[in-house]
Amino acid sequence: MNTSKPEFIVAIGGSAGYLLPLFKFFDHTLIDKVSYIILRHINPDAQSHLHRILQSHSKLEVIEAADHMPVENNKVYVLPPGYYLTIKHGILHLQKRSDKINCAIDVFMESLADDFKARSIGIILSGLGKNGLKGVASIKEAGGMVLVQDPTSCEANILPLKIIDSGNFDYVLLPEEMPREILEHVANHLKKTSSGTPLKSNSA
């Protein structure tokens, strides 16, 4: 087994008011067998230095995602503005966005569910609109886990409330509570794998 490959990939989506929750999440994220993809619902012409800003909140290396980049264990990848991101066999693929409606969260989460199956985890933080609804549904259908930020802690709670209303979630938590839940989830699945019940993934 290639130890540079993550056992699980966590896709984190959000829009309005997502920065502070994102920082709180990574302030509490531990070194484990997981990699993280940050998906933002922002203007395609926006300038972003999030990968540099976030580095001060994370023990993991934070980098901007690039085309044909392999996802490595214990790294954080930030989607650059103006692109869609997908994953196939553990490799990231960027595609320039041409549509006016931003579906970046849905697009990546759907591809993650297809590639990593039950080893996919989706997180929805503070946000507006519905970008993420289809994505978390795909992750749940594939057997993965979905965490939603507690709407009472959100600056913008429309998206988290829509996810909760859809029923496609496992836990509603504060951002700082999520890393521990992920750690336990990964540990439980690895125990099942070692006992002879492997989790299937196209990236294995």
N, CA, C and O of each residue as an XYZ file, in Angstrom:
816
protein
N       0.834     -1.197      0.000
C       0.000      0.000      0.000
C       0.871      1.251      0.000
O       1.866      1.332      0.720
N       0.484      2.213     -0.811
C       1.201      3.483     -0.870
C       0.814      4.340      0.330
O      -0.315      4.825      0.408
N       1.748      4.530      1.270
C       1.431      5.243      2.508
C       1.211      6.726      2.286
O       0.748      7.416      3.193
N       1.534      7.243      1.090
C       1.304      8.659      0.823
C      -0.156      8.931      0.473
O      -0.582     10.086      0.442
N      -0.931      7.865      0.208
C      -2.337      8.040     -0.116
C      -3.174      8.106      1.152
O      -2.931      7.351      2.093
N      -4.159      9.004      1.188
C      -5.020      9.088      2.375
C      -5.988      7.918      2.438
O      -6.395      7.384      1.405
N      -6.355      7.522      3.645
C      -7.394      6.516      3.810
C      -8.765      7.121      3.512
O      -9.639      6.456      2.956
N      -8.943      8.379      3.885
C     -10.194      9.093      3.673
C      -9.896     10.477      3.108
O      -8.817     11.029      3.323
N     -10.873     11.032      2.379
C     -10.792     12.420      1.931
C     -12.018     13.157      2.438
O     -13.146     12.680      2.312
N     -11.778     14.336      3.017
C     -12.841     15.185      3.546
C     -13.011     16.379      2.621
O     -12.065     17.134      2.393
N     -14.220     16.551      2.087
C     -14.547     17.710      1.254
C     -15.316     18.710      2.100
O     -16.348     18.375      2.682
N     -14.812     19.944      2.170
C     -15.418     20.978      3.023
C     -15.986     22.080      2.147
O     -15.254     22.718      1.391
N     -17.305     22.306      2.247
C     -17.955     23.322      1.439
C     -18.595     24.409      2.282
O     -19.059     24.155      3.393
N     -18.617     25.620      1.747
C     -19.256     26.734      2.438
C     -19.203     27.980      1.587
O     -18.560     28.002      0.538
N     -19.884     29.022      2.042
C     -19.839     30.291      1.306
C     -19.837     31.432      2.315
O     -18.836     31.645      2.999
N     -20.930     32.163      2.419
C     -20.978     33.324      3.314
C     -20.730     32.911      4.761
O     -21.405     32.031      5.294
N     -19.749     33.563      5.390
C     -19.473     33.311      6.792
C     -18.726     32.031      7.092
O     -18.704     31.583      8.238
N     -18.106     31.427      6.070
C     -17.457     30.119      6.280
C     -16.039     30.217      6.835
O     -15.509     29.229      7.344
N     -15.406     31.411      6.742
C     -13.981     31.493      7.094
C     -13.703     31.201      8.564
O     -12.842     30.376      8.872
N     -14.406     31.852      9.467
C     -14.164     31.631     10.896
C     -14.421     30.179     11.283
O     -13.601     29.598     11.995
N     -15.525     29.563     10.847
C     -15.714     28.136     11.140
C     -14.597     27.261     10.565
O     -14.172     26.288     11.188
N     -14.130     27.624      9.366
C     -13.045     26.862      8.751
C     -11.789     26.942      9.607
O     -11.119     25.932      9.823
N     -11.466     28.132     10.094
C     -10.295     28.292     10.955
C     -10.457     27.491     12.247
O      -9.512     26.842     12.695
N     -11.636     27.530     12.840
C     -11.886     26.778     14.074
C     -11.729     25.283     13.831
O     -11.175     24.564     14.663
N     -12.222     24.821     12.684
C     -12.090     23.400     12.344
C     -10.629     22.985     12.299
O     -10.248     21.983     12.904
N      -9.806     23.750     11.583
C      -8.404     23.353     11.427
C      -7.562     23.658     12.665
O      -6.485     23.085     12.830
N      -8.029     24.536     13.524
C      -7.351     24.736     14.809
C      -7.384     23.457     15.640
O      -6.531     23.256     16.504
N      -8.364     22.593     15.383
C      -8.551     21.370     16.167
C      -8.285     20.099     15.370
O      -8.481     18.998     15.884
N      -7.840     20.235     14.121
C      -7.587     19.060     13.288
C      -6.241     18.431     13.614
O      -5.225     19.121     13.700
N      -6.243     17.116     13.796
C      -5.034     16.383     14.173
C      -4.398     15.725     12.950
O      -5.028     15.584     11.902
N      -3.152     15.333     13.108
C      -2.484     14.531     12.080
C      -3.114     13.141     12.100
O      -3.140     12.481     13.139
N      -3.617     12.704     10.956
C      -4.273     11.401     10.913
C      -4.068     10.776      9.535
O      -3.050     11.030      8.891
N      -4.999      9.979      9.081
C      -4.873      9.313      7.781
C      -5.847      9.930      6.771
O      -6.436      9.235      5.944
N      -5.994     11.250      6.865
C      -7.020     11.953      6.113
C      -6.415     13.130      5.343
O      -5.440     13.738      5.786
N      -7.004     13.442      4.187
C      -6.668     14.666      3.463
C      -7.945     15.484      3.289
O      -9.052     14.952      3.374
N      -7.780     16.777      3.045
C      -8.907     17.703      3.047
C      -8.923     18.536      1.773
O      -7.882     18.995      1.304
N     -10.122     18.725      1.220
C     -10.314     19.562      0.040
C     -11.281     20.677      0.417
O     -12.392     20.407      0.873
N     -10.866     21.930      0.229
C     -11.707     23.068      0.582
C     -12.344     23.636     -0.680
O     -11.658     24.028     -1.624
N     -13.666     23.669     -0.671
C     -14.449     24.104     -1.824
C     -15.227     25.358     -1.433
O     -15.996     25.346     -0.472
N     -15.024     26.423     -2.175
C     -15.651     27.697     -1.796
C     -16.584     28.196     -2.880
O     -16.300     28.088     -4.073
N     -17.699     28.742     -2.439
C     -18.667     29.336     -3.363
C     -18.353     30.832     -3.450
O     -18.973     31.642     -2.761
N     -17.379     31.194     -4.306
C     -16.955     32.592     -4.407
C     -16.885     33.032     -5.859
O     -16.931     32.212     -6.776
N     -16.771     34.345     -6.053
C     -16.677     34.930     -7.384
C     -15.462     34.368     -8.121
O     -14.375     34.294     -7.548
N     -15.634     33.965     -9.402
C     -14.501     33.379    -10.140
C     -13.348     34.349    -10.371
O     -12.223     33.922    -10.632
N     -13.617     35.648    -10.279
C     -12.563     36.651    -10.490
C     -11.891     37.081     -9.188
O     -11.007     37.937     -9.197
N     -12.306     36.490     -8.078
C     -11.758     36.880     -6.777
C     -10.301     36.459     -6.653
O      -9.895     35.421     -7.176
N      -9.524     37.271     -5.958
C      -8.153     36.915     -5.626
C      -8.157     36.186     -4.284
O      -8.794     36.639     -3.332
N      -7.464     35.085     -4.206
C      -7.505     34.304     -2.972
C      -6.109     33.926     -2.491
O      -5.261     33.467     -3.256
N      -5.906     34.134     -1.211
C      -4.673     33.691     -0.558
C      -5.030     32.779      0.620
O      -4.286     32.683      1.596
N      -6.184     32.113      0.508
C      -6.675     31.301      1.614
C      -5.677     30.236      2.029
O      -5.518     29.969      3.221
N      -4.992     29.617      1.054
C      -4.062     28.542      1.409
C      -2.928     29.060      2.297
O      -2.415     28.325      3.141
N      -2.542     30.314      2.108
C      -1.495     30.901      2.965
C      -2.056     31.296      4.326
O      -1.422     31.069      5.356
N      -3.248     31.887      4.322
C      -3.869     32.309      5.585
C      -4.187     31.104      6.462
O      -3.965     31.129      7.673
N      -4.709     30.049      5.840
C      -5.121     28.870      6.595
C      -3.947     28.122      7.202
O      -4.113     27.406      8.190
N      -2.762     28.278      6.623
C      -1.602     27.542      7.111
C      -1.312     27.819      8.583
O      -0.815     26.945      9.293
N      -1.623     29.042      9.049
C      -1.375     29.390     10.453
C      -2.363     28.702     11.394
O      -2.186     28.740     12.612
N      -3.404     28.072     10.837
C      -4.405     27.385     11.652
C      -4.283     25.867     11.555
O      -5.056     25.148     12.187
N      -3.337     25.374     10.784
C      -3.277     23.937     10.543
C      -1.883     23.369     10.744
O      -0.884     23.992     10.385
N      -1.833     22.171     11.326
C      -0.578     21.431     11.449
C      -0.237     20.735     10.134
O       0.888     20.273      9.943
N      -1.209     20.663      9.234
C      -1.028     20.014      7.947
C      -0.544     21.021      6.913
O      -0.751     22.224      7.067
N       0.098     20.531      5.865
C       0.515     21.411      4.775
C      -0.714     21.834      3.973
O      -1.541     21.000      3.604
N      -0.827     23.139      3.707
C      -1.965     23.679      2.964
C      -1.469     24.207      1.624
O      -0.572     25.049      1.579
N      -2.049     23.715      0.530
C      -1.610     24.130     -0.800
C      -2.826     24.388     -1.694
O      -3.925     23.907     -1.418
N      -2.613     25.147     -2.760
C      -3.671     25.372     -3.728
C      -3.711     24.182     -4.693
O      -2.673     23.730     -5.177
N      -4.901     23.688     -4.961
C      -5.054     22.532     -5.847
C      -4.615     22.876     -7.268
O      -4.819     23.995     -7.740
N      -4.012     21.903     -7.938
C      -3.570     22.073     -9.325
C      -4.007     20.861    -10.142
O      -4.265     19.790     -9.593
N      -4.087     21.042    -11.447
C      -4.531     19.968    -12.330
C      -3.565     18.789    -12.309
O      -2.349     18.981    -12.316
N      -4.097     17.579    -12.283
C      -3.335     16.322    -12.268
C      -2.461     16.187    -11.015
O      -1.414     15.541    -11.052
N      -2.888     16.787     -9.927
C      -2.143     16.692     -8.668
C      -2.660     15.495     -7.861
O      -3.860     15.410     -7.601
N      -1.779     14.571     -7.461
C      -2.225     13.457     -6.623
C      -2.525     13.935     -5.207
O      -1.806     14.774     -4.664
N      -3.573     13.408     -4.618
C      -3.919     13.760     -3.238
C      -3.064     12.927     -2.299
O      -3.078     11.697     -2.352
N      -2.324     13.610     -1.442
C      -1.426     12.932     -0.509
C      -1.958     13.020      0.916
O      -2.716     13.926      1.263
N      -1.545     12.063      1.721
C      -1.990     11.972      3.095
C      -1.605     13.218      3.900
O      -0.521     13.773      3.721
N      -2.511     13.649      4.790
C      -2.253     14.758      5.707
C      -1.910     16.067      5.001
O      -1.018     16.800      5.429
N      -2.626     16.351      3.919
C      -2.487     17.635      3.234
C      -3.860     18.259      3.033
O      -4.879     17.569      2.993
N      -3.861     19.589      2.906
C      -5.088     20.345      2.676
C      -4.976     21.012      1.311
O      -3.990     21.692      1.025
N      -5.991     20.814      0.468
C      -5.988     21.366     -0.884
C      -7.121     22.384     -1.008
O      -8.267     22.096     -0.663
N      -6.786     23.581     -1.508
C      -7.764     24.653     -1.648
C      -8.099     24.857     -3.120
O      -7.208     25.043     -3.948
N      -9.384     24.820     -3.438
C      -9.826     25.040     -4.812
C      -9.598     26.494     -5.204
O     -10.082     27.387     -4.507
N      -8.878     26.770     -6.296
C      -8.696     28.150     -6.744
C      -9.988     28.708     -7.327
O     -10.789     27.949     -7.871
N     -10.210     30.028     -7.225
C     -11.431     30.628     -7.771
C     -11.542     30.409     -9.276
O     -10.539     30.378     -9.989
N     -12.786     30.257     -9.749
C     -13.028     30.167    -11.185
C     -12.886     28.787    -11.788
O     -12.908     28.643    -13.010
N     -12.738     27.758    -10.945
C     -12.543     26.397    -11.448
C     -13.502     25.419    -10.784
O     -13.997     25.650     -9.681
N     -13.748     24.319    -11.491
C     -14.348     23.143    -10.890
C     -13.227     22.157    -10.615
O     -12.220     22.127    -11.322
N     -13.417     21.353     -9.580
C     -12.426     20.352     -9.199
C     -13.112     19.003     -9.114
O     -14.195     18.885     -8.541
N     -12.482     17.981     -9.687
C     -12.959     16.608     -9.557
C     -11.788     15.719     -9.161
O     -10.633     16.145     -9.191
N     -12.096     14.481     -8.789
C     -11.057     13.530     -8.419
C     -11.342     12.188     -9.079
O     -12.485     11.731     -9.116
N     -10.302     11.570     -9.593
C     -10.417     10.251    -10.234
C      -9.164      9.450     -9.920
O      -8.054      9.889    -10.220
N      -9.336      8.275     -9.316
C      -8.208      7.439     -8.902
C      -7.232      8.221     -8.020
O      -6.019      8.031     -8.107
N      -7.768      9.099     -7.175
C      -6.934      9.849     -6.239
C      -6.189     11.021     -6.846
O      -5.344     11.626     -6.186
N      -6.490     11.354     -8.109
C      -5.821     12.466     -8.796
C      -6.824     13.608     -8.987
O      -7.954     13.378     -9.420
N      -6.407     14.843     -8.663
C      -7.263     16.010     -8.818
C      -7.248     16.511    -10.265
O      -6.222     16.461    -10.943
N      -8.395     16.988    -10.717
C      -8.506     17.542    -12.061
C      -9.245     18.876    -11.996
O     -10.337     18.959    -11.434
N      -8.654     19.910    -12.568
C      -9.245     21.239    -12.606
C      -9.866     21.504    -13.970
O      -9.324     21.115    -15.005
N     -11.012     22.171    -13.950
C     -11.657     22.580    -15.198
C     -12.179     24.001    -15.022
O     -12.867     24.301    -14.046
N     -11.851     24.870    -15.967
C     -12.293     26.260    -15.901
C     -13.813     26.324    -15.911
O     -14.464     25.678    -16.732
N     -14.373     27.104    -14.997
C     -15.818     27.281    -14.950
C     -16.275     28.218    -16.048
O     -15.667     29.264    -16.279
N     -17.364     27.834    -16.735
C     -17.926     28.694    -17.771
C     -19.362     29.106    -17.467
O     -19.873     30.060    -18.053
N     -20.018     28.384    -16.545
C     -21.402     28.710    -16.213
C     -21.486     29.767    -15.127
O     -20.551     29.946    -14.347
N     -22.616     30.470    -15.082
C     -22.803     31.532    -14.096
C     -23.183     30.980    -12.733
O     -22.907     31.603    -11.708
N     -23.813     29.818    -12.718
C     -24.209     29.208    -11.445
C     -23.063     28.345    -10.930
O     -22.620     27.416    -11.605
N     -22.592     28.658     -9.737
C     -21.452     27.949     -9.158
C     -21.926     26.659     -8.488
O     -22.685     26.694     -7.520
N     -21.473     25.533     -9.011
C     -21.825     24.221     -8.444
C     -20.569     23.476     -7.981
O     -20.545     22.246     -7.961
N     -19.531     24.226     -7.612
C     -18.230     23.609     -7.311
C     -18.294     22.604     -6.174
O     -17.605     21.584     -6.212
N     -19.112     22.878     -5.163
C     -19.203     21.947     -4.031
C     -19.843     20.637     -4.484
O     -19.332     19.553     -4.201
N     -20.973     20.753     -5.193
C     -21.649     19.563     -5.702
C     -20.752     18.760     -6.640
O     -20.670     17.537     -6.531
N     -20.083     19.449     -7.558
C     -19.260     18.775     -8.571
C     -18.175     17.936     -7.913
O     -17.980     16.777     -8.279
N     -17.463     18.513     -6.940
C     -16.384     17.739     -6.328
C     -16.921     16.622     -5.446
O     -16.433     15.494     -5.510
N     -17.918     16.924     -4.626
C     -18.431     15.894     -3.720
C     -18.997     14.703     -4.485
O     -18.848     13.561     -4.050
N     -19.645     14.959     -5.621
C     -20.168     13.856     -6.423
C     -19.038     12.992     -6.981
O     -19.143     11.766     -7.006
N     -17.963     13.632     -7.426
C     -16.832     12.853     -7.942
C     -16.110     12.122     -6.825
O     -15.615     11.012     -7.022
N     -16.047     12.746     -5.644
C     -15.415     12.094     -4.492
C     -16.190     10.847     -4.089
O     -15.604      9.799     -3.817
N     -17.511     10.971     -4.054
C     -18.343      9.820     -3.699
C     -18.129      8.674     -4.678
O     -18.109      7.510     -4.279
N     -17.971      8.997     -5.950
C     -17.745      7.977     -6.972
C     -16.368      7.344     -6.840
O     -16.197      6.154     -7.106
N     -15.380      8.145     -6.425
C     -13.997      7.657     -6.372
C     -13.656      6.979     -5.049
O     -12.991      5.943     -5.041
N     -14.099      7.546     -3.941
C     -13.709      7.042     -2.624
C     -14.818      6.294     -1.889
O     -14.593      5.734     -0.816
N     -16.018      6.288     -2.473
C     -17.135      5.526     -1.901
C     -17.321      5.836     -0.401
O     -17.489      6.994     -0.019
N     -17.288      4.795      0.437
C     -17.520      4.968      1.870
C     -16.370      5.672      2.583
O     -16.474      6.017      3.760
N     -15.278      5.880      1.860
C     -14.136      6.582      2.444
C     -14.202      8.085      2.147
O     -13.204      8.793      2.280
N     -15.363      8.556      1.752
C     -15.561      9.984      1.511
C     -16.325     10.604      2.678
O     -17.226      9.987      3.247
N     -15.947     11.836      3.022
C     -16.600     12.575      4.099
C     -16.904     13.981      3.586
O     -16.040     14.644      3.013
N     -18.137     14.427      3.798
C     -18.533     15.765      3.382
C     -18.841     16.638      4.580
O     -19.449     16.189      5.551
N     -18.414     17.895      4.503
C     -18.707     18.864      5.563
C     -19.331     20.102      4.925
O     -18.819     20.623      3.935
N     -20.435     20.566      5.495
C     -21.051     21.815      5.063
C     -20.963     22.819      6.213
O     -21.471     22.588      7.309
N     -20.300     23.943      5.924
C     -20.188     25.026      6.898
C     -21.173     26.134      6.533
O     -22.000     25.972      5.636
N     -21.078     27.237      7.224
C     -21.946     28.394      6.999
C     -22.041     28.739      5.519
O     -21.036     28.725      4.808
N     -23.251     29.051      5.054
C     -23.388     29.389      3.647
C     -24.815     29.653      3.222
O     -25.764     29.385      3.959
N     -24.949     30.182      2.019
C     -26.233     30.480      1.398
C     -26.478     29.532      0.227
O     -25.617     28.719     -0.108
N     -27.644     29.636     -0.391
C     -27.921     28.879     -1.603
C     -28.093     27.391     -1.357
O     -28.438     26.963     -0.255
N     -27.845     26.601     -2.414
C     -28.047     25.159     -2.347
C     -26.867     24.365     -2.904
O     -26.964     23.148     -3.063
N     -25.755     25.040     -3.201
C     -24.562     24.363     -3.690
C     -24.003     23.468     -2.592
O     -23.457     23.961     -1.604
N     -24.136     22.169     -2.760
C     -23.740     21.196     -1.753
C     -24.818     20.170     -1.483
O     -24.529     19.076     -0.999
N     -26.073     20.515     -1.794
C     -27.178     19.584     -1.551
C     -27.014     18.271     -2.304
O     -27.153     17.196     -1.722
N     -26.719     18.357     -3.593
C     -26.534     17.151     -4.403
C     -25.269     16.406     -3.992
O     -25.227     15.175     -4.000
N     -24.246     17.164     -3.637
C     -22.979     16.550     -3.265
C     -23.078     15.689     -2.024
O     -22.595     14.556     -2.017
N     -23.699     16.210     -0.966
C     -23.813     15.417      0.264
C     -24.745     14.221      0.054
O     -24.559     13.172      0.672
N     -25.749     14.376     -0.817
C     -26.623     13.240     -1.118
C     -25.828     12.112     -1.768
O     -26.054     10.938     -1.475
N     -24.899     12.469     -2.651
C     -24.053     11.460     -3.310
C     -23.151     10.764     -2.307
O     -22.963      9.549     -2.368
N     -22.590     11.541     -1.377
C     -21.707     10.946     -0.365
C     -22.482      9.984      0.527
O     -21.998      8.893      0.829
N     -23.682     10.379      0.951
C     -24.491      9.491      1.779
C     -24.865      8.222      1.011
O     -24.824      7.126      1.570
N     -25.226      8.364     -0.260
C     -25.600      7.209     -1.069
C     -24.432      6.241     -1.233
O     -24.627      5.031     -1.346
N     -23.209      6.791     -1.244
C     -22.016      5.958     -1.390
C     -21.568      5.326     -0.074
O     -20.622      4.539     -0.047
N     -22.253      5.673      1.014
C     -21.891      5.104      2.311
C     -20.949      5.956      3.117
O     -20.454      5.516      4.155
N     -20.683      7.188      2.658
C     -19.795      8.088      3.383
C     -20.508      8.826      4.509
O     -21.689      8.595      4.770
N     -19.775      9.713      5.168
C     -20.300     10.453      6.311
C     -20.428     11.933      5.971
O     -19.598     12.479      5.245
N     -21.473     12.587      6.497
C     -21.700     14.014      6.281
C     -21.879     14.723      7.619
O     -22.674     14.305      8.461
N     -21.127     15.799      7.794
C     -21.223     16.643      8.985
C     -21.718     18.021      8.567
O     -21.321     18.540      7.524
N     -22.584     18.610      9.383
C     -23.131     19.932      9.104
C     -22.872     20.845     10.288
O     -23.043     20.444     11.440
N     -22.458     22.079     10.001
C     -22.258     23.037     11.073
C     -23.588     23.361     11.734
O     -24.590     23.586     11.056
N     -23.591     23.382     13.047
C     -24.782     23.750     13.811
C     -25.286     25.108     13.334
O     -24.563     26.098     13.442
N     -26.516     25.177     12.806
C     -27.024     26.439     12.266
C     -27.010     27.598     13.265
O     -26.907     28.759     12.867
N     -27.111     27.290     14.547
C     -27.106     28.359     15.544
C     -25.743     29.038     15.660
O     -25.637     30.122     16.234
N     -24.696     28.405     15.116
C     -23.349     28.980     15.164
C     -22.942     29.600     13.834
O     -21.817     30.078     13.693
N     -23.864     29.596     12.839
C     -23.540     30.068     11.496
C     -23.859     31.553     11.316
O     -24.858     32.053     11.834
N     -23.005     32.237     10.584
C     -23.325     33.594     10.164
C     -24.432     33.569      9.121
O     -25.308     34.434      9.114
N     -24.390     32.571      8.238
C     -25.426     32.343      7.231
C     -25.836     30.880      7.328
O     -25.046     29.992      7.008
N     -27.065     30.624      7.767
C     -27.454     29.236      8.056
C     -28.368     28.608      7.008
O     -28.886     27.512      7.223
N     -28.576     29.287      5.869
C     -29.507     28.770      4.868
C     -29.055     27.417      4.315
O     -29.848     26.477      4.261
N     -27.783     27.310      3.903
C     -27.297     26.043      3.346
C     -27.291     24.927      4.391
O     -27.796     23.841      4.107
N     -26.735     25.150      5.600
C     -26.799     24.082      6.601
C     -28.222     23.619      6.898
O     -28.464     22.423      7.061
N     -29.172     24.566      6.970
C     -30.561     24.187      7.238
C     -31.145     23.356      6.098
O     -31.927     22.438      6.345
N     -30.775     23.666      4.854
C     -31.257     22.886      3.714
C     -30.704     21.465      3.758
O     -31.410     20.510      3.434
N     -29.439     21.328      4.159
C     -28.857     19.986      4.272
C     -29.585     19.196      5.352
O     -29.909     18.023      5.161
N     -29.840     19.838      6.481
C     -30.541     19.160      7.577
C     -31.944     18.761      7.145
O     -32.390     17.650      7.433
N     -32.649     19.664      6.452
C     -34.008     19.355      5.980
C     -34.013     18.185      4.989
O     -34.986     17.436      4.909
N     -32.910     18.036      4.234
C     -32.836     16.946      3.250
C     -32.665     15.580      3.908
O     -32.992     14.553      3.313
N     -32.155     15.572      5.129
C     -31.899     14.318      5.830
C     -30.586     13.653      5.461
O     -30.253     12.598      6.000
N     -29.831     14.262      4.543
C     -28.568     13.661      4.097
C     -27.387     14.142      4.949
O     -26.498     14.844      4.468
N     -27.403     13.749      6.210
C     -26.319     14.118      7.119
C     -26.264     13.090      8.247
O     -27.208     12.332      8.470
N     -25.134     13.086      8.948
C     -24.971     12.197     10.095
C     -24.932     12.953     11.414
O     -25.515     12.513     12.405
N     -24.235     14.105     11.428
C     -24.088     14.853     12.667
C     -24.204     16.351     12.403
O     -23.754     16.845     11.369
N     -24.814     17.071     13.350
C     -24.830     18.531     13.370
C     -23.947     18.963     14.532
O     -24.258     18.693     15.692
N     -22.845     19.636     14.214
C     -21.819     19.916     15.215
C     -21.260     21.322     15.058
O     -21.427     21.955     14.016
N     -20.598     21.801     16.102
C     -19.790     23.005     15.986
C     -18.525     22.646     15.207
O     -18.084     21.498     15.268
N     -17.931     23.588     14.479
C     -16.731     23.274     13.687
C     -15.611     22.640     14.495
O     -14.939     21.725     14.019
N     -15.407     23.127     15.726
C     -14.319     22.600     16.547
C     -14.585     21.188     17.054
O     -13.666     20.519     17.526
N     -15.837     20.723     16.964
C     -16.181     19.361     17.380
C     -16.005     18.341     16.253
O     -15.919     17.139     16.507
N     -15.954     18.814     15.033
C     -15.928     17.919     13.875
C     -14.658     17.070     13.760
O     -14.763     15.881     13.456
N     -13.453     17.634     13.990
C     -12.248     16.813     13.835
C     -12.243     15.554     14.695
O     -11.782     14.506     14.241
N     -12.740     15.633     15.915
C     -12.766     14.456     16.786
C     -13.717     13.402     16.238
O     -13.422     12.209     16.309
N     -14.850     13.823     15.697
C     -15.809     12.882     15.118
C     -15.202     12.187     13.897
O     -15.403     10.990     13.692
N     -14.460     12.948     13.092
C     -13.799     12.374     11.922
C     -12.757     11.353     12.350
O     -12.666     10.272     11.768
N     -11.975     11.692     13.363
C     -10.940     10.789     13.866
C     -11.548      9.466     14.322
O     -11.021      8.398     14.010
N     -12.646      9.534     15.056
C     -13.305      8.318     15.535
C     -13.909      7.516     14.381
O     -13.854      6.286     14.372
N     -14.485      8.224     13.414
C     -15.078      7.562     12.251
C     -14.023      6.796     11.458
O     -14.239      5.646     11.075
N     -12.892      7.435     11.216
C     -11.807      6.796     10.469
C     -11.264      5.597     11.244
O     -11.034      4.535     10.666
N     -11.059      5.764     12.552
C     -10.538      4.673     13.377
C     -11.479      3.467     13.361
O     -11.025      2.326     13.278
N     -12.780      3.716     13.440
C     -13.755      2.617     13.430
C     -13.735      1.873     12.106
O     -13.810      0.645     12.082
N     -13.635      2.609     11.001
C     -13.605      1.963      9.696
C     -12.312      1.171      9.488
O     -12.328      0.104      8.875
N     -11.203      1.691      9.995
C      -9.939      0.976      9.851
C      -9.953     -0.315     10.664
O      -9.343     -1.308     10.267
N     -10.646     -0.302     11.798
C     -10.790     -1.516     12.591
C     -11.568     -2.572     11.811
O     -11.219     -3.752     11.826
N     -12.637     -2.128     11.123
C     -13.424     -3.057     10.319
C     -12.591     -3.634      9.181
O     -12.684     -4.819      8.859
N     -11.767     -2.763      8.573
C     -10.911     -3.203      7.474
C      -9.911     -4.248      7.940
O      -9.696     -5.252      7.262
N      -9.301     -4.015      9.097
C      -8.286     -4.945      9.614
C      -8.902     -6.250     10.071
O      -8.219     -7.270     10.166
N     -10.216     -6.217     10.359
C     -10.874     -7.452     10.791
C     -11.405     -8.275      9.616
O     -12.038     -9.314      9.801
N     -11.128     -7.777      8.385
C     -11.495     -8.574      7.220
C     -12.676     -8.056      6.446
O     -13.191     -8.764      5.580
N     -13.131     -6.837      6.723
C     -14.239     -6.241      5.974
C     -13.753     -4.981      5.311
O     -14.008     -3.887      5.814
N     -13.049     -5.098      4.178
C     -12.437     -3.927      3.547
C     -13.461     -2.972      2.953
O     -14.517     -3.387      2.478
N     -13.125     -1.663      2.989
C     -13.941     -0.662      2.336
C     -13.460     -0.537      0.896
O     -12.257     -0.463      0.643
N     -14.387     -0.514     -0.036
C     -14.032     -0.460     -1.448
C     -13.887      0.968     -1.932
O     -14.658      1.845     -1.542
N     -12.894      1.203     -2.787
C     -12.691      2.512     -3.379
C     -12.026      2.331     -4.716
O     -11.192      1.441     -4.879
N     -12.376      3.156     -5.675
C     -11.720      3.106     -6.987
C     -10.263      3.513     -6.896
O      -9.484      3.254     -7.813
N      -9.881      4.166     -5.766
C      -8.510      4.656     -5.627
C      -7.612      3.668     -4.914
O      -6.407      3.896     -4.808
N      -8.172      2.576     -4.424
C      -7.375      1.622     -3.664
C      -6.410      0.874     -4.553
O      -5.658      0.027     -4.071
